Amino acid sequence: MTLRNFALLLLYCLIVVPAGLVAGLGRDPLRRGIDRTAATYWLAAGGARRRPKG
């Protein structure tokens, strides 16, 4: 393992991994919680739809 690879590994382990762990704590970006009162989980699509060229 070269010094460059070791430096990149160290950077990844000390900066990227903890940042991802902190960002993921306490919030659910995909809103995966169960809502027992909801009739459906579908979300209405917004915006105009374009027909494909062809």
PQR file of N, CA, C, O and H, with PARSE charges and radii, in Angstrom:
ATOM      1  N   MET A   1       0.850  -1.166   0.000 -0.4000 1.5000
ATOM      2  CA  MET A   1       0.000   0.000   0.000 -0.0000 2.0000
ATOM      3  C   MET A   1       0.898   1.232   0.000  0.5500 1.7000
ATOM      4  O   MET A   1       1.797   1.375   0.828 -0.5500 1.4000
ATOM      5  N   THR A   2       0.628   2.101  -0.941 -0.4000 1.5000
ATOM      6  CA  THR A   2       1.457   3.300  -1.036 -0.0000 2.0000
ATOM      7  C   THR A   2       0.984   4.348  -0.036  0.5500 1.7000
ATOM      8  O   THR A   2      -0.088   4.229   0.556 -0.5500 1.4000
ATOM      9  H   THR A   2      -0.103   1.985  -1.613  0.4000 1.0000
ATOM     10  N   LEU A   3       1.795   5.357   0.134 -0.4000 1.5000
ATOM     11  CA  LEU A   3       1.459   6.430   1.063 -0.0000 2.0000
ATOM     12  C   LEU A   3       0.209   7.177   0.608  0.5500 1.7000
ATOM     13  O   LEU A   3      -0.589   7.620   1.434 -0.5500 1.4000
ATOM     14  H   LEU A   3       2.667   5.453  -0.347  0.4000 1.0000
ATOM     15  N   ARG A   4       0.042   7.314  -0.699 -0.4000 1.5000
ATOM     16  CA  ARG A   4      -1.137   7.998  -1.236 -0.0000 2.0000
ATOM     17  C   ARG A   4      -2.413   7.211  -0.910  0.5500 1.7000
ATOM     18  O   ARG A   4      -3.411   7.795  -0.489 -0.5500 1.4000
ATOM     19  H   ARG A   4       0.690   6.954  -1.370  0.4000 1.0000
ATOM     20  N   ASN A   5      -2.379   5.916  -1.099 -0.4000 1.5000
ATOM     21  CA  ASN A   5      -3.539   5.083  -0.781 -0.0000 2.0000
ATOM     22  C   ASN A   5      -3.851   5.122   0.713  0.5500 1.7000
ATOM     23  O   ASN A   5      -5.015   5.177   1.109 -0.5500 1.4000
ATOM     24  H   ASN A   5      -1.568   5.442  -1.441  0.4000 1.0000
ATOM     25  N   PHE A   6      -2.830   5.093   1.517 -0.4000 1.5000
ATOM     26  CA  PHE A   6      -3.023   5.161   2.960 -0.0000 2.0000
ATOM     27  C   PHE A   6      -3.630   6.495   3.372  0.5500 1.7000
ATOM     28  O   PHE A   6      -4.502   6.536   4.240 -0.5500 1.4000
ATOM     29  H   PHE A   6      -1.885   5.048   1.195  0.4000 1.0000
ATOM     30  N   ALA A   7      -3.180   7.580   2.762 -0.4000 1.5000
ATOM     31  CA  ALA A   7      -3.717   8.906   3.077 -0.0000 2.0000
ATOM     32  C   ALA A   7      -5.186   9.000   2.677  0.5500 1.7000
ATOM     33  O   ALA A   7      -5.989   9.573   3.413 -0.5500 1.4000
ATOM     34  H   ALA A   7      -2.471   7.547   2.057  0.4000 1.0000
ATOM     35  N   LEU A   8      -5.545   8.447   1.528 -0.4000 1.5000
ATOM     36  CA  LEU A   8      -6.935   8.463   1.087 -0.0000 2.0000
ATOM     37  C   LEU A   8      -7.812   7.606   2.002  0.5500 1.7000
ATOM     38  O   LEU A   8      -8.937   7.991   2.317 -0.5500 1.4000
ATOM     39  H   LEU A   8      -4.893   7.981   0.931  0.4000 1.0000
ATOM     40  N   LEU A   9      -7.314   6.473   2.419 -0.4000 1.5000
ATOM     41  CA  LEU A   9      -8.048   5.613   3.345 -0.0000 2.0000
ATOM     42  C   LEU A   9      -8.263   6.321   4.680  0.5500 1.7000
ATOM     43  O   LEU A   9      -9.354   6.270   5.249 -0.5500 1.4000
ATOM     44  H   LEU A   9      -6.400   6.160   2.163  0.4000 1.0000
ATOM     45  N   LEU A  10      -7.238   6.967   5.167 -0.4000 1.5000
ATOM     46  CA  LEU A  10      -7.327   7.699   6.418 -0.0000 2.0000
ATOM     47  C   LEU A  10      -8.325   8.842   6.316  0.5500 1.7000
ATOM     48  O   LEU A  10      -9.117   9.059   7.233 -0.5500 1.4000
ATOM     49  H   LEU A  10      -6.352   7.008   4.705  0.4000 1.0000
ATOM     50  N   LEU A  11      -8.293   9.572   5.213 -0.4000 1.5000
ATOM     51  CA  LEU A  11      -9.232  10.658   4.983 -0.0000 2.0000
ATOM     52  C   LEU A  11     -10.665  10.137   4.956  0.5500 1.7000
ATOM     53  O   LEU A  11     -11.562  10.744   5.541 -0.5500 1.4000
ATOM     54  H   LEU A  11      -7.649   9.396   4.469  0.4000 1.0000
ATOM     55  N   TYR A  12     -10.873   9.032   4.289 -0.4000 1.5000
ATOM     56  CA  TYR A  12     -12.202   8.433   4.186 -0.0000 2.0000
ATOM     57  C   TYR A  12     -12.705   8.000   5.564  0.5500 1.7000
ATOM     58  O   TYR A  12     -13.851   8.265   5.926 -0.5500 1.4000
ATOM     59  H   TYR A  12     -10.145   8.539   3.814  0.4000 1.0000
ATOM     60  N   CYS A  13     -11.846   7.337   6.321 -0.4000 1.5000
ATOM     61  CA  CYS A  13     -12.254   6.818   7.625 -0.0000 2.0000
ATOM     62  C   CYS A  13     -12.460   7.924   8.654  0.5500 1.7000
ATOM     63  O   CYS A  13     -13.291   7.775   9.550 -0.5500 1.4000
ATOM     64  H   CYS A  13     -10.914   7.121   6.026  0.4000 1.0000
ATOM     65  N   LEU A  14     -11.737   9.012   8.551 -0.4000 1.5000
ATOM     66  CA  LEU A  14     -11.822  10.066   9.558 -0.0000 2.0000
ATOM     67  C   LEU A  14     -12.800  11.181   9.208  0.5500 1.7000
ATOM     68  O   LEU A  14     -13.232  11.917  10.096 -0.5500 1.4000
ATOM     69  H   LEU A  14     -11.061   9.133   7.824  0.4000 1.0000
ATOM     70  N   ILE A  15     -13.160  11.324   7.921 -0.4000 1.5000
ATOM     71  CA  ILE A  15     -14.034  12.426   7.522 -0.0000 2.0000
ATOM     72  C   ILE A  15     -15.342  11.941   6.914  0.5500 1.7000
ATOM     73  O   ILE A  15     -16.414  12.354   7.356 -0.5500 1.4000
ATOM     74  H   ILE A  15     -12.809  10.726   7.200  0.4000 1.0000
ATOM     75  N   VAL A  16     -15.275  11.081   5.918 -0.4000 1.5000
ATOM     76  CA  VAL A  16     -16.468  10.696   5.174 -0.0000 2.0000
ATOM     77  C   VAL A  16     -17.390   9.797   6.000  0.5500 1.7000
ATOM     78  O   VAL A  16     -18.597  10.031   6.054 -0.5500 1.4000
ATOM     79  H   VAL A  16     -14.404  10.746   5.559  0.4000 1.0000
ATOM     80  N   VAL A  17     -16.833   8.781   6.636 -0.4000 1.5000
ATOM     81  CA  VAL A  17     -17.661   7.847   7.410 -0.0000 2.0000
ATOM     82  C   VAL A  17     -18.352   8.540   8.591  0.5500 1.7000
ATOM     83  O   VAL A  17     -19.562   8.380   8.751 -0.5500 1.4000
ATOM     84  H   VAL A  17     -15.852   8.591   6.592  0.4000 1.0000
ATOM     85  N   PRO A  18     -17.636   9.298   9.420 -0.5600 1.5000
ATOM     86  CA  PRO A  18     -18.334   9.981  10.519  0.2800 2.0000
ATOM     87  C   PRO A  18     -19.366  10.998  10.030  0.5500 1.7000
ATOM     88  O   PRO A  18     -20.420  11.148  10.648 -0.5500 1.4000
ATOM     89  N   ALA A  19     -19.082  11.693   8.938 -0.4000 1.5000
ATOM     90  CA  ALA A  19     -20.048  12.661   8.403 -0.0000 2.0000
ATOM     91  C   ALA A  19     -21.318  11.947   7.962  0.5500 1.7000
ATOM     92  O   ALA A  19     -22.415  12.461   8.179 -0.5500 1.4000
ATOM     93  H   ALA A  19     -18.226  11.572   8.435  0.4000 1.0000
ATOM     94  N   GLY A  20     -21.197  10.794   7.358 -0.4000 1.5000
ATOM     95  CA  GLY A  20     -22.364  10.023   6.948 -0.0000 2.0000
ATOM     96  C   GLY A  20     -23.145   9.503   8.134  0.5500 1.7000
ATOM     97  O   GLY A  20     -24.376   9.477   8.106 -0.5500 1.4000
ATOM     98  H   GLY A  20     -20.305  10.377   7.182  0.4000 1.0000
ATOM     99  N   LEU A  21     -22.451   9.093   9.166 -0.4000 1.5000
ATOM    100  CA  LEU A  21     -23.133   8.604  10.371 -0.0000 2.0000
ATOM    101  C   LEU A  21     -23.877   9.728  11.081  0.5500 1.7000
ATOM    102  O   LEU A  21     -25.006   9.536  11.532 -0.5500 1.4000
ATOM    103  H   LEU A  21     -21.451   9.114   9.189  0.4000 1.0000
ATOM    104  N   VAL A  22     -23.263  10.883  11.183 -0.4000 1.5000
ATOM    105  CA  VAL A  22     -23.900  12.029  11.832 -0.0000 2.0000
ATOM    106  C   VAL A  22     -25.093  12.508  10.998  0.5500 1.7000
ATOM    107  O   VAL A  22     -26.129  12.864  11.559 -0.5500 1.4000
ATOM    108  H   VAL A  22     -22.345  11.040  10.817  0.4000 1.0000
ATOM    109  N   ALA A  23     -24.963  12.520   9.692 -0.4000 1.5000
ATOM    110  CA  ALA A  23     -26.057  12.969   8.826 -0.0000 2.0000
ATOM    111  C   ALA A  23     -27.243  12.024   8.890  0.5500 1.7000
ATOM    112  O   ALA A  23     -28.381  12.457   8.714 -0.5500 1.4000
ATOM    113  H   ALA A  23     -24.122  12.231   9.236  0.4000 1.0000
ATOM    114  N   GLY A  24     -27.007  10.765   9.135 -0.4000 1.5000
ATOM    115  CA  GLY A  24     -28.090   9.797   9.158 -0.0000 2.0000
ATOM    116  C   GLY A  24     -28.776   9.635  10.502  0.5500 1.7000
ATOM    117  O   GLY A  24     -29.842   9.024  10.582 -0.5500 1.4000
ATOM    118  H   GLY A  24     -26.082  10.413   9.278  0.4000 1.0000
ATOM    119  N   LEU A  25     -28.189  10.167  11.545 -0.4000 1.5000
ATOM    120  CA  LEU A  25     -28.776  10.019  12.877 -0.0000 2.0000
ATOM    121  C   LEU A  25     -29.947  10.975  13.070  0.5500 1.7000
ATOM    122  O   LEU A  25     -29.855  12.163  12.760 -0.5500 1.4000
ATOM    123  H   LEU A  25     -27.324  10.663  11.479  0.4000 1.0000
ATOM    124  N   GLY A  26     -31.030  10.445  13.578 -0.4000 1.5000
ATOM    125  CA  GLY A  26     -32.134  11.301  13.959 -0.0000 2.0000
ATOM    126  C   GLY A  26     -33.037  11.777  12.848  0.5500 1.7000
ATOM    127  O   GLY A  26     -33.963  12.545  13.112 -0.5500 1.4000
ATOM    128  H   GLY A  26     -31.104   9.480  13.829  0.4000 1.0000
ATOM    129  N   ARG A  27     -32.816  11.365  11.637 -0.4000 1.5000
ATOM    130  CA  ARG A  27     -33.721  11.767  10.574 -0.0000 2.0000
ATOM    131  C   ARG A  27     -33.868  10.633   9.581  0.5500 1.7000
ATOM    132  O   ARG A  27     -32.989   9.780   9.455 -0.5500 1.4000
ATOM    133  H   ARG A  27     -32.064  10.742  11.422  0.4000 1.0000
ATOM    134  N   ASP A  28     -34.964  10.632   8.894 -0.4000 1.5000
ATOM    135  CA  ASP A  28     -35.263   9.580   7.938 -0.0000 2.0000
ATOM    136  C   ASP A  28     -35.553  10.224   6.586  0.5500 1.7000
ATOM    137  O   ASP A  28     -36.704  10.569   6.319 -0.5500 1.4000
ATOM    138  H   ASP A  28     -35.678  11.325   8.996  0.4000 1.0000
ATOM    139  N   PRO A  29     -34.564  10.395   5.736 -0.5600 1.5000
ATOM    140  CA  PRO A  29     -34.776  11.114   4.476  0.2800 2.0000
ATOM    141  C   PRO A  29     -35.751  10.416   3.527  0.5500 1.7000
ATOM    142  O   PRO A  29     -36.318  11.060   2.644 -0.5500 1.4000
ATOM    143  N   LEU A  30     -35.949   9.123   3.697 -0.4000 1.5000
ATOM    144  CA  LEU A  30     -36.884   8.407   2.822 -0.0000 2.0000
ATOM    145  C   LEU A  30     -38.283   8.301   3.427  0.5500 1.7000
ATOM    146  O   LEU A  30     -39.185   7.732   2.811 -0.5500 1.4000
ATOM    147  H   LEU A  30     -35.488   8.600   4.414  0.4000 1.0000
ATOM    148  N   ARG A  31     -38.462   8.838   4.612 -0.4000 1.5000
ATOM    149  CA  ARG A  31     -39.747   8.804   5.325 -0.0000 2.0000
ATOM    150  C   ARG A  31     -40.309   7.384   5.352  0.5500 1.7000
ATOM    151  O   ARG A  31     -41.424   7.143   4.889 -0.5500 1.4000
ATOM    152  H   ARG A  31     -37.729   9.299   5.112  0.4000 1.0000
ATOM    153  N   ARG A  32     -39.536   6.452   5.892 -0.4000 1.5000
ATOM    154  CA  ARG A  32     -39.906   5.045   5.911 -0.0000 2.0000
ATOM    155  C   ARG A  32     -40.810   4.658   7.067  0.5500 1.7000
ATOM    156  O   ARG A  32     -41.119   3.480   7.240 -0.5500 1.4000
ATOM    157  H   ARG A  32     -38.630   6.647   6.268  0.4000 1.0000
ATOM    158  N   GLY A  33     -41.236   5.625   7.855 -0.4000 1.5000
ATOM    159  CA  GLY A  33     -42.084   5.318   9.003 -0.0000 2.0000
ATOM    160  C   GLY A  33     -43.455   4.815   8.568  0.5500 1.7000
ATOM    161  O   GLY A  33     -43.913   5.101   7.462 -0.5500 1.4000
ATOM    162  H   GLY A  33     -40.984   6.582   7.714  0.4000 1.0000
ATOM    163  N   ILE A  34     -44.102   4.064   9.454 -0.4000 1.5000
ATOM    164  CA  ILE A  34     -45.419   3.507   9.170 -0.0000 2.0000
ATOM    165  C   ILE A  34     -46.480   4.478   9.663  0.5500 1.7000
ATOM    166  O   ILE A  34     -46.473   4.875  10.828 -0.5500 1.4000
ATOM    167  H   ILE A  34     -43.730   3.832  10.353  0.4000 1.0000
ATOM    168  N   ASP A  35     -47.387   4.857   8.781 -0.4000 1.5000
ATOM    169  CA  ASP A  35     -48.516   5.703   9.135 -0.0000 2.0000
ATOM    170  C   ASP A  35     -49.778   4.867   9.031  0.5500 1.7000
ATOM    171  O   ASP A  35     -50.296   4.633   7.939 -0.5500 1.4000
ATOM    172  H   ASP A  35     -47.393   4.534   7.835  0.4000 1.0000
ATOM    173  N   ARG A  36     -50.261   4.425  10.165 -0.4000 1.5000
ATOM    174  CA  ARG A  36     -51.404   3.514  10.179 -0.0000 2.0000
ATOM    175  C   ARG A  36     -52.709   4.205   9.785  0.5500 1.7000
ATOM    176  O   ARG A  36     -53.681   3.530   9.445 -0.5500 1.4000
ATOM    177  H   ARG A  36     -49.840   4.615  11.052  0.4000 1.0000
ATOM    178  N   THR A  37     -52.746   5.539   9.823 -0.4000 1.5000
ATOM    179  CA  THR A  37     -53.965   6.255   9.451 -0.0000 2.0000
ATOM    180  C   THR A  37     -54.017   6.574   7.959  0.5500 1.7000
ATOM    181  O   THR A  37     -55.065   6.981   7.458 -0.5500 1.4000
ATOM    182  H   THR A  37     -51.957   6.087  10.098  0.4000 1.0000
ATOM    183  N   ALA A  38     -52.915   6.398   7.245 -0.4000 1.5000
ATOM    184  CA  ALA A  38     -52.886   6.736   5.820 -0.0000 2.0000
ATOM    185  C   ALA A  38     -53.613   5.683   4.997  0.5500 1.7000
ATOM    186  O   ALA A  38     -53.464   4.483   5.227 -0.5500 1.4000
ATOM    187  H   ALA A  38     -52.064   6.067   7.652  0.4000 1.0000
ATOM    188  N   ALA A  39     -54.400   6.149   4.037 -0.4000 1.5000
ATOM    189  CA  ALA A  39     -55.089   5.227   3.137 -0.0000 2.0000
ATOM    190  C   ALA A  39     -54.113   4.677   2.100  0.5500 1.7000
ATOM    191  O   ALA A  39     -54.258   3.543   1.643 -0.5500 1.4000
ATOM    192  H   ALA A  39     -54.521   7.124   3.850  0.4000 1.0000
ATOM    193  N   THR A  40     -53.123   5.483   1.732 -0.4000 1.5000
ATOM    194  CA  THR A  40     -52.147   5.070   0.732 -0.0000 2.0000
ATOM    195  C   THR A  40     -50.829   5.798   0.988  0.5500 1.7000
ATOM    196  O   THR A  40     -50.800   6.817   1.678 -0.5500 1.4000
ATOM    197  H   THR A  40     -53.005   6.404   2.103  0.4000 1.0000
ATOM    198  N   TYR A  41     -49.772   5.286   0.447 -0.4000 1.5000
ATOM    199  CA  TYR A  41     -48.464   5.933   0.550 -0.0000 2.0000
ATOM    200  C   TYR A  41     -48.066   6.602  -0.759  0.5500 1.7000
ATOM    201  O   TYR A  41     -46.978   7.169  -0.854 -0.5500 1.4000
ATOM    202  H   TYR A  41     -49.796   4.458  -0.113  0.4000 1.0000
ATOM    203  N   TRP A  42     -48.922   6.547  -1.758 -0.4000 1.5000
ATOM    204  CA  TRP A  42     -48.621   7.156  -3.045 -0.0000 2.0000
ATOM    205  C   TRP A  42     -48.581   8.672  -2.904  0.5500 1.7000
ATOM    206  O   TRP A  42     -49.386   9.257  -2.180 -0.5500 1.4000
ATOM    207  H   TRP A  42     -49.806   6.087  -1.681  0.4000 1.0000
ATOM    208  N   LEU A  43     -47.639   9.303  -3.602 -0.4000 1.5000
ATOM    209  CA  LEU A  43     -47.546  10.750  -3.665 -0.0000 2.0000
ATOM    210  C   LEU A  43     -47.927  11.190  -5.066  0.5500 1.7000
ATOM    211  O   LEU A  43     -47.531  10.555  -6.043 -0.5500 1.4000
ATOM    212  H   LEU A  43     -46.985   8.827  -4.190  0.4000 1.0000
ATOM    213  N   ALA A  44     -48.690  12.269  -5.178 -0.4000 1.5000
ATOM    214  CA  ALA A  44     -49.076  12.778  -6.489 -0.0000 2.0000
ATOM    215  C   ALA A  44     -47.855  13.338  -7.204  0.5500 1.7000
ATOM    216  O   ALA A  44     -47.038  14.050  -6.620 -0.5500 1.4000
ATOM    217  H   ALA A  44     -49.011  12.785  -4.384  0.4000 1.0000
ATOM    218  N   ALA A  45     -47.756  12.996  -8.481 -0.4000 1.5000
ATOM    219  CA  ALA A  45     -46.649  13.507  -9.288 -0.0000 2.0000
ATOM    220  C   ALA A  45     -46.926  14.957  -9.639  0.5500 1.7000
ATOM    221  O   ALA A  45     -48.044  15.303 -10.022 -0.5500 1.4000
ATOM    222  H   ALA A  45     -48.420  12.417  -8.954  0.4000 1.0000
ATOM    223  N   GLY A  46     -45.932  15.791  -9.513 -0.4000 1.5000
ATOM    224  CA  GLY A  46     -46.117  17.208  -9.819 -0.0000 2.0000
ATOM    225  C   GLY A  46     -45.433  17.574 -11.125  0.5500 1.7000
ATOM    226  O   GLY A  46     -44.563  16.850 -11.609 -0.5500 1.4000
ATOM    227  H   GLY A  46     -45.024  15.509  -9.202  0.4000 1.0000
ATOM    228  N   GLY A  47     -45.826  18.680 -11.678 -0.4000 1.5000
ATOM    229  CA  GLY A  47     -45.184  19.178 -12.882 -0.0000 2.0000
ATOM    230  C   GLY A  47     -45.842  18.665 -14.153  0.5500 1.7000
ATOM    231  O   GLY A  47     -46.624  17.715 -14.132 -0.5500 1.4000
ATOM    232  H   GLY A  47     -46.533  19.268 -11.285  0.4000 1.0000
ATOM    233  N   ALA A  48     -45.511  19.307 -15.243 -0.4000 1.5000
ATOM    234  CA  ALA A  48     -46.067  18.945 -16.545 -0.0000 2.0000
ATOM    235  C   ALA A  48     -45.371  17.691 -17.081  0.5500 1.7000
ATOM    236  O   ALA A  48     -44.175  17.487 -16.868 -0.5500 1.4000
ATOM    237  H   ALA A  48     -44.875  20.079 -15.260  0.4000 1.0000
ATOM    238  N   ARG A  49     -46.114  16.892 -17.751 -0.4000 1.5000
ATOM    239  CA  ARG A  49     -45.548  15.692 -18.374 -0.0000 2.0000
ATOM    240  C   ARG A  49     -45.326  15.960 -19.854  0.5500 1.7000
ATOM    241  O   ARG A  49     -46.174  16.542 -20.531 -0.5500 1.4000
ATOM    242  H   ARG A  49     -47.085  17.058 -17.924  0.4000 1.0000
ATOM    243  N   ARG A  50     -44.202  15.535 -20.329 -0.4000 1.5000
ATOM    244  CA  ARG A  50     -43.875  15.753 -21.740 -0.0000 2.0000
ATOM    245  C   ARG A  50     -43.984  14.448 -22.480  0.5500 1.7000
ATOM    246  O   ARG A  50     -43.601  13.398 -21.964 -0.5500 1.4000
ATOM    247  H   ARG A  50     -43.514  15.062 -19.779  0.4000 1.0000
ATOM    248  N   ARG A  51     -44.498  14.507 -23.677 -0.4000 1.5000
ATOM    249  CA  ARG A  51     -44.546  13.332 -24.509 -0.0000 2.0000
ATOM    250  C   ARG A  51     -43.182  13.092 -25.137  0.5500 1.7000
ATOM    251  O   ARG A  51     -42.523  14.042 -25.560 -0.5500 1.4000
ATOM    252  H   ARG A  51     -44.809  15.360 -24.097  0.4000 1.0000
ATOM    253  N   PRO A  52     -42.755  11.857 -25.203 -0.5600 1.5000
ATOM    254  CA  PRO A  52     -41.455  11.590 -25.835  0.2800 2.0000
ATOM    255  C   PRO A  52     -41.500  11.863 -27.337  0.5500 1.7000
ATOM    256  O   PRO A  52     -42.510  11.626 -27.999 -0.5500 1.4000
ATOM    257  N   LYS A  53     -40.392  12.361 -27.851 -0.4000 1.5000
ATOM    258  CA  LYS A  53     -40.289  12.605 -29.282 -0.0000 2.0000
ATOM    259  C   LYS A  53     -40.159  11.274 -29.991  0.5500 1.7000
ATOM    260  O   LYS A  53     -39.469  10.366 -29.528 -0.5500 1.4000
ATOM    261  H   LYS A  53     -39.572  12.554 -27.313  0.4000 1.0000
ATOM    262  N   GLY A  54     -40.831  11.177 -31.111 -0.4000 1.5000
ATOM    263  CA  GLY A  54     -40.691   9.902 -31.780 -0.0000 2.0000
ATOM    264  C   GLY A  54     -41.515   9.713 -32.928  0.5500 1.7000
ATOM    265  O   GLY A  54     -41.462   8.657 -33.559 -0.5500 1.4000
ATOM    266  H   GLY A  54     -41.392  11.915 -31.487  0.4000 1.0000
TER
END
